[in-house]
């Protein structure tokens, strides 16, 4: 039996199981999506409602993180909550506010999701007694390990897409030798200035250290000022602190707004050739820019010499049961169907690690190409700063990176972050 036939059979069995629920129930899903994403998820949930017979309602809020905790403490949680960050879900599991997913769900994820063990680890937390359980099912993912470029610029200069970090560094030097500037990097983001650098460092941690070391760093079992972390910061600095490598020189990196920084790729002549940023950045490209034609991307490559596979950094939303009923378990089962992913794929703005989906269902070729990067991952890790305590991940880490690109020694900057971490323990 080929994979496609097997997936179709599994989907059919799952659909029959949903339709055979003991009785229809009311199901409330609470998440962070408003606007277009809310409309899209409502289309998916309508399909689930039709197949299961359950009465399904979605409620979105831009204050999800605060509201879900208030609801849980008041005993009025929705049946299912869609968490944009695993850290909050972990905290709620520890307080007894989440229900473990059914036995076998973890095995299904390991078999059917690319880098499946990574997704199981990301959704597994300790309960009130300290025992590990799988609570979170990831659905709708974002990829951050991307380098954006202008295909016309590459073609005119005769540059090829690098497939290893060694090649990327060689290309960077070649562009300089040709009298041009390879990178556009900007850390400016108002009160959040510095955050783009944290993504760089996280990607460099995954390319210089094992996934286990990355996890220890995120939990601070590996101290922030450990030589391994300092080395990853300097890997970022090799690009950002070299005056020849970045538009405006290293001194302009911290003051350049991240939304403006990629625009240099589209000037004539180009001010820069590459920009490392997540999948959302085309929203800030010049009006009329077509991804796939005027702009394209490639995987931010790993070192060939380090044998660490193809790690991918990203983010995503995890679905957890916060007020258990059969409909909630039915919904998690439904999310395992390829159709649950393909509906959203066709609407746009959706990536999935599900290996059984039909890639032709993606709304655009560029999205399908981006999803190939996700499916090619040997390791997936969540944005580390989002998993750290707020005072660190959205505070001292940002500040330290601004100080670092401004000239502070990497070890000193890392020590500043560790001191702030020690202060919140």
C-alpha positions as a printed Julia matrix, in Angstrom:
425×3 Matrix{Float64}:
   0.0    0.0     0.0
   1.52   3.33   -1.01
   1.68   6.32    1.36
  -1.09   8.25   -0.39
  -3.48   5.29   -0.2
  -2.57   4.67    3.43
  -3.22   8.32    4.34
  -6.56   8.27    2.52
  -7.57   5.15    4.39
  -6.53   6.62    7.73
  -8.44   9.82    6.97
 -11.55   7.82    6.05
 -11.36   5.79    9.25
 -10.87   8.96   11.32
 -13.85  10.63    9.65
 -16.05   7.62   10.32
 -14.92   7.64   13.94
 -15.82  11.3    14.26
 -19.23  10.72   12.77
 -19.81   7.9    15.21
 -19.44  10.05   18.35
 -21.83   9.0    21.08
 -23.68  12.3    20.81
 -23.21  15.82   19.57
 -21.72  18.24   22.07
 -21.02  21.94   22.22
 -17.36  22.78   21.71
 -15.74  26.15   22.31
 -12.3   26.86   20.83
 -10.45  29.92   22.11
  -7.37  31.25   20.32
  -5.26  34.27   19.39
  -6.52  34.69   15.82
  -8.57  37.62   14.62
  -9.14  38.99   11.11
  -8.28  36.76    8.12
  -6.82  33.95   10.23
 -10.03  33.79   12.27
 -12.08  33.44    9.1
  -9.77  30.71    7.87
  -9.85  28.67   11.06
 -13.63  28.98   11.15
 -13.73  27.3     7.71
 -11.67  24.41    9.1
 -13.83  24.12   12.21
 -16.99  24.18   10.08
 -15.68  21.1     8.27
 -15.05  19.41   11.6
 -18.56  20.33   12.79
 -20.1   18.86    9.65
 -18.15  15.62    9.98
 -18.62  15.19   13.73
 -22.05  16.68   14.36
 -20.68  18.82   17.19
 -21.73  22.44   17.69
 -18.39  24.26   17.32
 -17.7   27.89   18.15
 -14.44  29.8    17.84
 -13.62  32.89   19.92
 -10.51  34.96   19.18
  -8.73  37.56   21.29
  -5.59  39.67   21.03
  -5.31  39.27   24.82
  -5.37  35.48   24.69
  -2.46  34.94   27.08
  -4.07  36.95   29.85
  -7.64  35.8    29.25
  -6.99  32.06   29.14
  -5.38  32.17   32.58
  -8.24  34.26   33.97
 -10.77  31.8    32.57
  -8.87  28.79   33.92
  -8.63  30.24   37.42
 -12.33  31.08   37.33
 -13.26  27.57   36.22
 -14.72  28.8    32.93
 -12.13  27.57   30.41
 -13.05  26.86   26.8
 -12.96  23.23   25.77
  -9.88  23.74   23.59
  -7.31  26.54   23.72
  -4.91  27.45   20.92
  -1.62  28.57   22.47
   0.83  30.73   20.49
   3.62  29.84   22.96
   4.42  26.48   24.58
   5.65  28.18   27.75
   2.18  29.3    28.78
   0.74  25.85   28.07
   3.49  24.29   30.18
   2.66  26.6    33.09
  -1.03  25.71   32.86
  -0.3   21.98   32.71
   1.77  22.27   35.87
  -1.22  23.89   37.59
  -3.6   21.17   36.46
  -5.48  23.24   33.9
  -4.79  20.96   30.89
  -5.97  17.45   30.03
  -3.47  14.98   28.53
  -4.14  13.93   24.95
  -5.25  10.36   24.3
  -2.73   7.52   24.38
  -1.23   6.95   20.97
  -1.29  10.6    19.91
   2.44  10.95   20.48
   3.15   7.86   18.39
   1.0    9.27   15.6
   2.92  12.57   15.67
   6.29  10.8    15.59
   5.23   8.8    12.54
   3.33  11.45   10.59
   5.07  14.77   11.33
   8.49  15.63    9.93
  10.95  15.74   12.86
   8.07  14.16   14.77
   9.94  13.64   18.03
  10.62  17.39   18.16
   6.88  18.12   18.07
   6.16  15.57   20.78
   8.85  17.12   22.98
   7.43  20.61   22.4
   3.95  19.48   23.49
   5.02  17.42   26.52
   4.89  19.06   29.97
   4.86  18.1    33.64
   1.58  17.81   35.52
   0.94  18.82   39.13
   2.65  15.65   40.34
   5.7   16.23   38.16
   4.89  13.47   35.65
   5.35  14.12   31.92
   2.31  14.0    29.65
   1.61  15.0    26.05
  -0.75  17.99   26.2
  -0.17  19.93   22.98
  -0.89  19.18   19.33
   0.79  21.57   16.91
  -1.28  22.86   13.99
  -0.26  25.9    11.89
   3.48  26.51   11.93
   5.84  29.33   10.97
   9.4   28.96    9.67
  12.19  31.36   10.65
  15.29  29.7     9.15
  15.04  31.56    5.84
  17.3   33.82    3.79
  15.52  36.17    1.38
  17.05  37.44   -1.85
  16.21  39.08   -5.17
  16.55  36.43   -7.92
  17.33  39.05  -10.57
  20.25  40.35   -8.5
  21.66  36.85   -8.07
  21.26  36.07  -11.76
  22.92  39.31  -12.86
  25.87  38.67  -10.56
  26.12  34.96  -11.34
  25.59  33.86   -7.73
  24.27  30.41   -6.82
  22.11  29.47   -3.86
  24.36  28.19   -1.03
  23.42  24.82    0.46
  25.83  24.79    3.42
  26.92  27.4     5.95
  30.41  27.13    4.54
  29.0   28.05    1.1
  26.99  30.92    2.57
  30.08  32.41    4.16
  32.01  31.97    0.92
  29.23  33.74   -1.0
  29.28  36.55    1.56
  33.01  37.05    0.95
  32.53  36.81   -2.82
  29.97  39.61   -2.8
  32.39  41.8    -0.86
  35.18  40.94   -3.29
  32.87  42.02   -6.1
  32.57  45.45   -4.49
  29.03  45.03   -3.1
  27.41  44.53    0.32
  26.02  41.06    1.05
  23.64  41.58    3.98
  20.9   43.9     5.13
  20.3   43.53    8.88
  18.14  45.7    11.11
  17.33  45.24   14.79
  15.1   48.28   15.29
  11.56  47.58   16.49
  10.55  50.38   18.84
  10.28  49.05   22.38
  11.16  45.59   21.09
  14.44  46.63   19.46
  16.9   43.75   19.42
  14.55  40.84   18.86
  15.7   40.04   15.26
  19.16  39.29   16.67
  17.72  36.67   19.02
  16.48  34.7    16.01
  19.96  34.83   14.49
  21.52  33.54   17.7
  18.91  30.77   18.06
  19.57  29.63   14.51
  23.31  29.67   15.21
  22.84  27.64   18.39
  21.03  24.98   16.34
  23.87  24.99   13.77
  26.72  24.74   16.28
  25.17  22.66   19.09
  22.97  19.58   19.4
  19.18  19.94   19.87
  19.66  18.74   23.45
  22.11  21.55   24.15
  19.65  24.03   22.63
  16.95  22.76   25.0
  19.27  23.07   27.98
  20.08  26.63   26.94
  16.4   27.56   26.67
  15.74  26.18   30.17
  18.98  27.71   31.52
  20.37  24.33   32.49
  23.1   25.5    30.12
  23.96  28.95   31.4
  23.61  31.87   29.04
  27.26  32.77   29.49
  28.48  29.25   28.69
  31.2   29.25   26.01
  28.84  27.4    23.63
  26.33  30.24   23.79
  29.03  32.91   23.54
  30.31  31.16   20.41
  26.83  31.21   18.85
  26.55  34.94   19.55
  29.89  35.46   17.85
  28.64  33.42   14.86
  25.93  36.07   14.48
  28.49  38.79   15.02
  30.64  37.42   12.2
  27.89  38.72    9.91
  26.44  41.68   11.81
  29.63  43.24   13.21
  31.61  43.27    9.96
  31.4   46.72    8.35
  31.92  45.2     4.91
  29.1   42.73    5.3
  26.13  44.95    6.24
  24.47  47.99    4.72
  25.6   51.13    6.53
  28.28  49.22    8.41
  27.96  47.49   11.77
  27.06  50.77   13.46
  23.78  50.96   11.54
  22.49  47.51   12.46
  20.86  48.4    15.79
  19.31  51.64   14.53
  17.89  50.26   11.28
  14.24  49.25   11.6
  13.78  45.56   10.81
  10.81  46.43    8.58
  12.93  48.74    6.44
  16.1   46.67    6.33
  15.18  44.29    3.45
  14.24  47.13    1.09
  17.86  47.5     0.01
  17.54  44.26   -1.95
  15.11  45.96   -4.32
  17.01  49.19   -5.06
  18.97  49.67   -8.26
  21.81  48.98   -7.93
  21.11  46.68   -4.96
  22.32  47.95   -1.6
  22.43  44.37   -0.31
  21.85  40.84   -1.58
  20.5   38.81    1.35
  18.24  39.2     4.38
  17.71  36.52    7.06
  14.16  36.74    8.39
  11.03  34.68    9.05
   8.25  33.84    6.63
   6.26  36.99    7.46
   8.78  39.52    6.1
   7.28  39.88    2.56
   4.59  42.02    4.19
   7.28  44.72    4.44
   8.72  44.38    0.95
   8.02  47.25   -1.49
   4.43  47.34   -2.7
   3.84  45.08   -5.67
   6.72  42.7    -4.89
   5.82  39.17   -5.98
   7.32  36.35   -3.95
   8.69  33.78   -6.37
   9.48  36.41   -8.99
  10.82  39.65   -7.46
  11.81  37.97   -4.21
  12.61  34.43   -3.2
  14.15  32.53   -0.28
  16.35  29.6     0.6
  16.97  27.57    3.74
  19.42  29.21    6.16
  21.91  26.37    5.8
  23.62  24.21    8.37
  27.34  23.5     8.58
  28.32  20.52    6.47
  31.29  19.95    8.77
  29.3   19.71   12.0
  26.92  16.86   11.07
  23.92  18.34   12.92
  21.38  17.56   10.2
  18.99  20.23    8.94
  17.6   22.09   11.96
  14.72  24.49   11.44
  13.83  27.31   13.82
  10.24  28.45   13.92
   7.09  28.98   15.88
   3.53  27.74   15.77
   0.3   27.24   17.64
  -0.46  24.24   19.82
  -3.95  23.01   20.6
  -4.64  21.76   24.11
  -7.72  20.58   25.97
  -8.61  23.0    28.75
 -12.16  21.8    29.55
 -12.48  18.14   28.66
 -15.37  16.6    26.77
 -15.54  14.02   23.99
 -15.84  16.74   21.35
 -12.47  18.13   22.39
 -10.79  14.76   21.9
 -12.63  14.38   18.58
 -11.2   17.72   17.44
  -7.62  16.66   18.21
  -8.28  13.46   16.26
  -9.68  15.48   13.35
  -6.52  17.63   13.25
  -4.61  14.48   12.38
  -6.48  14.2     9.07
  -4.7   15.58    5.99
  -7.95  17.34    5.06
  -7.82  19.48    8.22
  -4.49  20.85    7.0
  -5.32  21.02    3.3
  -8.37  23.24    3.88
  -6.19  25.88    5.57
  -3.38  25.33    3.03
  -5.73  26.33    0.22
  -6.73  29.51    2.08
  -3.12  30.68    2.52
  -0.84  31.63    5.41
  -0.46  28.06    6.61
   2.49  25.67    6.94
   2.39  22.14    8.33
   4.86  19.38    9.25
   2.23  16.77    8.27
   3.95  14.43    5.8
   0.65  13.13    4.39
  -0.76  16.33    2.9
  -1.05  16.97   -0.83
   1.42  19.81   -1.61
  -0.65  20.83   -4.64
  -3.27  22.13   -2.21
  -1.09  25.06   -1.1
  -2.39  28.43   -2.24
   0.94  29.38   -3.83
   4.08  27.69   -5.1
   6.21  29.78   -2.74
   4.26  28.51    0.28
   4.66  24.94   -0.95
   8.4   25.55   -1.31
   8.59  26.95    2.21
   6.76  23.91    3.51
   9.37  21.68    1.83
  11.94  23.28    4.13
   9.76  22.39    7.1
   9.3   18.81    5.88
  13.04  18.52    5.29
  13.85  19.38    8.89
  15.66  16.76   10.92
  15.07  18.88   14.03
  12.49  21.58   14.71
  12.91  23.93   17.61
  10.66  26.72   18.83
  11.87  30.29   19.03
  13.98  30.09   22.19
  13.38  33.62   23.43
   9.62  32.92   23.49
  10.24  30.03   25.89
  12.47  31.97   28.28
  11.15  34.04   31.21
   9.74  37.33   29.94
  12.4   39.37   31.72
  14.99  37.47   29.69
  13.44  36.45   26.39
  11.7   39.77   25.77
  14.01  41.88   27.92
  17.67  41.35   28.7
  18.3   39.13   25.65
  17.09  41.94   23.35
  19.11  44.57   25.19
  22.26  42.48   25.25
  22.12  41.93   21.5
  21.85  45.68   20.9
  24.85  46.19   23.19
  26.72  43.43   21.39
  26.28  44.81   17.86
  27.31  48.14   19.35
  30.68  46.71   20.31
  30.3   44.96   23.67
  32.19  41.68   24.02
  30.0   38.6    23.48
  30.98  37.04   26.8
  30.13  40.24   28.66
  26.78  40.57   26.88
  25.94  36.94   27.66
  26.9   37.46   31.3
  24.45  40.38   31.5
  21.65  38.09   30.33
  22.57  35.37   32.82
  22.51  37.89   35.68
  18.96  38.89   34.71
  17.97  35.21   34.59
  19.41  34.59   38.03
  17.37  37.53   39.32
  14.03  35.97   38.33
  14.73  32.48   39.73
